[in-house]
Amino acid sequence: MEILSTKSQIKEFKDESLIWMDMIAIMREWKEDAMNELEAISNIIKDENLSTASALIKLGNINGRIEAINYLSVLPDFLITNLEIEKDDTKRK
């Protein structure tokens, strides 16, 4: 994977960018909403003893959204780690 940004640019974006701060705030809201939806559906499934495919698919969709949010929220750290690995690999050659 080729990363065009430098480590310092990514750190600056992560620590100082208002756009990134807004994105993180939105992702936190999305995650909270998804967690609430997950809890509500889980309670319905438990109370009504449901195990239908549609209910399980819905739970899977919500869990997928939560995982995507978790992934996106650490994307700058992921890029930094890849740059560090790339730097170490270059040193070894």
MDAnalysis code that builds the backbone (N, CA, C; Angstrom):
import MDAnalysis as mda
import numpy as np

u = mda.Universe.empty(279, n_residues=93, atom_resindex=np.repeat(np.arange(93), 3), trajectory=True)
u.add_TopologyAttr("name", ["N", "CA", "C"] * 93)
u.add_TopologyAttr("resid", np.arange(1, 94))
u.add_TopologyAttr("resname", ["MET", "GLU", "ILE", "LEU", "SER", "THR", "LYS", "SER", "GLN", "ILE", "LYS", "GLU", "PHE", "LYS", "ASP", "GLU", "SER", "LEU", "ILE", "TRP", "MET", "ASP", "MET", "ILE", "ALA", "ILE", "MET", "ARG", "GLU", "TRP", "LYS", "GLU", "ASP", "ALA", "MET", "ASN", "GLU", "LEU", "GLU", "ALA", "ILE", "SER", "ASN", "ILE", "ILE", "LYS", "ASP", "GLU", "ASN", "LEU", "SER", "THR", "ALA", "SER", "ALA", "LEU", "ILE", "LYS", "LEU", "GLY", "ASN", "ILE", "ASN", "GLY", "ARG", "ILE", "GLU", "ALA", "ILE", "ASN", "TYR", "LEU", "SER", "VAL", "LEU", "PRO", "ASP", "PHE", "LEU", "ILE", "THR", "ASN", "LEU", "GLU", "ILE", "GLU", "LYS", "ASP", "ASP", "THR", "LYS", "ARG", "LYS"])
u.atoms.positions = np.array([
    [0.851, -1.171, 0.000],
    [0.000, 0.000, 0.000],
    [0.900, 1.238, 0.000],
    [0.640, 2.133, -0.911],
    [1.411, 3.370, -0.973],
    [0.649, 4.467, -0.225],
    [1.301, 5.046, 0.774],
    [0.704, 6.140, 1.541],
    [1.424, 7.413, 1.130],
    [0.670, 8.365, 0.627],
    [1.266, 9.590, 0.092],
    [1.573, 10.612, 1.178],
    [0.891, 10.546, 2.294],
    [1.102, 11.496, 3.391],
    [2.310, 11.087, 4.223],
    [2.876, 12.074, 4.893],
    [3.952, 11.778, 5.824],
    [3.357, 11.490, 7.203],
    [4.182, 10.910, 8.039],
    [3.752, 10.600, 9.404],
    [3.339, 11.877, 10.134],
    [4.099, 12.929, 9.979],
    [3.773, 14.187, 10.665],
    [2.479, 14.806, 10.131],
    [2.223, 14.669, 8.835],
    [0.967, 15.171, 8.267],
    [-0.232, 14.413, 8.837],
    [-0.081, 13.114, 8.960],
    [-1.175, 12.299, 9.496],
    [-1.406, 12.638, 10.968],
    [-0.322, 12.771, 11.725],
    [-0.465, 13.133, 13.146],
    [-1.125, 14.500, 13.295],
    [-0.728, 15.451, 12.463],
    [-1.335, 16.783, 12.508],
    [-2.826, 16.710, 12.180],
    [-3.167, 15.942, 11.157],
    [-4.571, 15.768, 10.787],
    [-5.354, 15.171, 11.954],
    [-4.797, 14.138, 12.558],
    [-5.468, 13.445, 13.659],
    [-5.622, 14.350, 14.886],
    [-4.596, 15.113, 15.200],
    [-4.585, 15.901, 16.433],
    [-5.188, 17.294, 16.303],
    [-5.170, 17.858, 15.083],
    [-5.541, 19.264, 14.947],
    [-6.651, 19.559, 13.939],
    [-6.968, 18.610, 13.088],
    [-7.945, 18.885, 12.034],
    [-9.362, 18.946, 12.592],
    [-10.012, 20.069, 12.329],
    [-11.405, 20.210, 12.750],
    [-12.306, 19.251, 11.976],
    [-11.946, 18.994, 10.742],
    [-12.712, 18.030, 9.944],
    [-12.659, 16.658, 10.614],
    [-11.452, 16.223, 11.023],
    [-11.322, 14.923, 11.678],
    [-12.084, 14.910, 13.008],
    [-12.009, 15.995, 13.757],
    [-12.734, 16.075, 15.026],
    [-14.244, 15.970, 14.798],
    [-14.735, 16.624, 13.744],
    [-16.157, 16.512, 13.403],
    [-16.509, 15.081, 13.005],
    [-15.645, 14.481, 12.219],
    [-15.893, 13.111, 11.785],
    [-15.942, 12.154, 12.983],
    [-15.026, 12.316, 13.910],
    [-14.999, 11.465, 15.113],
    [-16.280, 11.676, 15.929],
    [-16.710, 12.919, 16.062],
    [-17.941, 13.203, 16.814],
    [-19.145, 12.526, 16.154],
    [-19.215, 12.593, 14.830],
    [-20.304, 11.947, 14.106],
    [-20.232, 10.433, 14.274],
    [-19.033, 9.882, 14.166],
    [-18.885, 8.435, 14.303],
    [-19.264, 7.963, 15.715],
    [-18.950, 8.768, 16.721],
    [-19.361, 8.414, 18.088],
    [-20.887, 8.374, 18.204],
    [-21.547, 9.350, 17.580],
    [-23.016, 9.359, 17.583],
    [-23.566, 8.148, 16.856],
    [-23.003, 7.839, 15.693],
    [-23.443, 6.674, 14.931],
    [-23.282, 5.399, 15.754],
    [-22.131, 5.285, 16.421],
    [-21.870, 4.088, 17.218],
    [-22.858, 3.985, 18.376],
    [-23.106, 5.104, 19.040],
    [-24.067, 5.101, 20.143],
    [-25.459, 4.705, 19.639],
    [-25.867, 5.262, 18.504],
    [-27.161, 4.903, 17.916],
    [-27.215, 3.409, 17.574],
    [-26.143, 2.900, 16.993],
    [-26.100, 1.485, 16.627],
    [-26.140, 0.604, 17.864],
    [-25.428, 1.005, 18.910],
    [-25.434, 0.222, 20.151],
    [-26.832, 0.213, 20.767],
    [-27.514, 1.347, 20.734],
    [-28.885, 1.416, 21.251],
    [-29.825, 0.534, 20.423],
    [-29.658, 0.585, 19.101],
    [-30.474, -0.241, 18.218],
    [-30.194, -1.725, 18.464],
    [-28.937, -2.056, 18.650],
    [-28.546, -3.439, 18.925],
    [-29.176, -3.936, 20.226],
    [-29.131, -3.104, 21.240],
    [-29.719, -3.467, 22.527],
    [-31.236, -3.658, 22.402],
    [-31.886, -2.744, 21.703],
    [-33.337, -2.826, 21.545],
    [-33.739, -4.096, 20.792],
    [-33.048, -4.371, 19.708],
    [-33.378, -5.567, 18.929],
    [-33.041, -6.832, 19.715],
    [-31.938, -6.825, 20.423],
    [-31.577, -7.983, 21.243],
    [-32.639, -8.257, 22.298],
    [-33.167, -7.196, 22.902],
    [-34.223, -7.367, 23.904],
    [-35.495, -7.936, 23.286],
    [-35.855, -7.450, 22.103],
    [-37.038, -7.970, 21.414],
    [-36.857, -9.456, 21.092],
    [-35.678, -9.787, 20.583],
    [-35.394, -11.184, 20.234],
    [-35.475, -12.063, 21.481],
    [-34.895, -11.572, 22.573],
    [-34.905, -12.343, 23.828],
    [-36.323, -12.474, 24.377],
    [-37.051, -11.370, 24.420],
    [-38.399, -11.370, 24.997],
    [-39.375, -12.221, 24.190],
    [-39.202, -12.204, 22.887],
    [-40.136, -12.927, 22.024],
    [-39.572, -14.263, 21.548],
    [-38.376, -14.593, 22.050],
    [-37.723, -15.857, 21.707],
    [-37.610, -16.032, 20.187],
    [-37.160, -14.984, 19.525],
    [-37.036, -15.001, 18.070],
    [-35.670, -15.525, 17.653],
    [-35.645, -16.239, 16.589],
    [-34.370, -16.633, 15.982],
    [-34.518, -16.658, 14.464],
    [-35.373, -15.803, 13.963],
    [-35.605, -15.760, 12.522],
    [-34.369, -15.242, 11.802],
    [-34.262, -15.627, 10.564],
    [-33.125, -15.191, 9.758],
    [-33.078, -13.670, 9.649],
    [-34.236, -13.047, 9.501],
    [-34.242, -11.588, 9.345],
    [-33.740, -10.894, 10.612],
    [-34.093, -11.425, 11.783],
    [-33.609, -10.832, 13.030],
    [-32.100, -11.000, 13.162],
    [-31.617, -12.176, 12.807],
    [-30.175, -12.426, 12.888],
    [-29.405, -11.601, 11.870],
    [-29.981, -11.420, 10.685],
    [-29.344, -10.577, 9.672],
    [-29.273, -9.133, 10.157],
    [-30.350, -8.666, 10.775],
    [-30.370, -7.294, 11.310],
    [-29.275, -7.117, 12.360],
    [-29.132, -8.098, 13.263],
    [-28.064, -8.027, 14.271],
    [-26.695, -7.992, 13.599],
    [-26.532, -8.814, 12.564],
    [-25.262, -8.823, 11.842],
    [-24.980, -7.496, 11.161],
    [-26.011, -6.879, 10.590],
    [-25.843, -5.575, 9.947],
    [-25.415, -4.511, 10.959],
    [-26.046, -4.526, 12.120],
    [-25.690, -3.544, 13.151],
    [-24.262, -3.779, 13.625],
    [-23.912, -5.027, 13.873],
    [-22.538, -5.327, 14.287],
    [-21.537, -4.912, 13.221],
    [-21.899, -5.077, 11.950],
    [-21.024, -4.643, 10.858],
    [-20.820, -3.138, 10.849],
    [-21.889, -2.391, 11.110],
    [-21.757, -0.928, 11.187],
    [-20.831, -0.526, 12.326],
    [-20.983, -1.187, 13.466],
    [-20.136, -0.877, 14.623],
    [-18.671, -1.166, 14.293],
    [-18.410, -2.301, 13.650],
    [-17.038, -2.638, 13.267],
    [-16.469, -1.619, 12.275],
    [-17.278, -1.179, 11.325],
    [-16.818, -0.180, 10.351],
    [-16.473, 1.132, 11.043],
    [-17.304, 1.542, 11.982],
    [-17.038, 2.774, 12.740],
    [-15.752, 2.629, 13.532],
    [-15.572, 1.485, 14.182],
    [-14.341, 1.251, 14.945],
    [-13.120, 1.333, 14.036],
    [-13.221, 0.744, 12.863],
    [-12.117, 0.763, 11.907],
    [-11.815, 2.181, 11.435],
    [-12.847, 2.899, 11.020],
    [-12.638, 4.251, 10.500],
    [-12.079, 5.199, 11.558],
    [-12.479, 5.006, 12.798],
    [-12.036, 5.930, 13.849],
    [-10.547, 5.803, 14.168],
    [-9.922, 4.702, 13.770],
    [-8.482, 4.538, 14.006],
    [-7.679, 4.568, 12.701],
    [-8.308, 5.009, 11.634],
    [-7.634, 5.023, 10.336],
    [-6.319, 5.810, 10.348],
    [-6.245, 6.996, 10.955],
    [-4.948, 7.678, 10.992],
    [-3.862, 6.842, 11.688],
    [-4.218, 6.171, 12.780],
    [-3.249, 5.322, 13.477],
    [-2.811, 4.150, 12.597],
    [-3.757, 3.605, 11.847],
    [-3.453, 2.526, 10.917],
    [-2.443, 3.000, 9.865],
    [-2.651, 4.197, 9.329],
    [-1.731, 4.741, 8.327],
    [-0.341, 4.963, 8.915],
    [-0.298, 5.499, 10.127],
    [0.992, 5.728, 10.795],
    [1.718, 4.407, 11.009],
    [1.003, 3.405, 11.481],
    [1.606, 2.084, 11.699],
    [2.159, 1.516, 10.397],
    [1.408, 1.647, 9.313],
    [1.902, 1.153, 8.023],
    [3.139, 1.899, 7.564],
    [3.183, 3.204, 7.811],
    [4.385, 3.967, 7.461],
    [5.586, 3.493, 8.276],
    [5.362, 3.205, 9.552],
    [6.450, 2.726, 10.409],
    [6.930, 1.349, 9.974],
    [6.011, 0.478, 9.602],
    [6.382, -0.853, 9.116],
    [7.168, -0.730, 7.818],
    [6.701, 0.137, 6.943],
    [7.385, 0.359, 5.669],
    [8.789, 0.884, 5.902],
    [8.931, 1.776, 6.873],
    [10.249, 2.336, 7.202],
    [11.161, 1.253, 7.740],
    [10.649, 0.388, 8.620],
    [11.441, -0.716, 9.166],
    [11.839, -1.690, 8.074],
    [10.917, -1.973, 7.163],
    [11.232, -2.887, 6.058],
    [12.329, -2.316, 5.171],
    [12.294, -1.015, 4.954],
    [13.315, -0.361, 4.133],
    [14.669, -0.443, 4.813],
    [14.723, -0.301, 6.133],
    [15.974, -0.381, 6.885],
    [16.584, -1.786, 6.790],
    [15.732, -2.796, 6.794],
    [16.220, -4.172, 6.763],
    [16.826, -4.551, 5.414],
    [16.399, -3.884, 4.364],
    [16.905, -4.229, 3.016],
    [18.257, -3.687, 2.833],
])
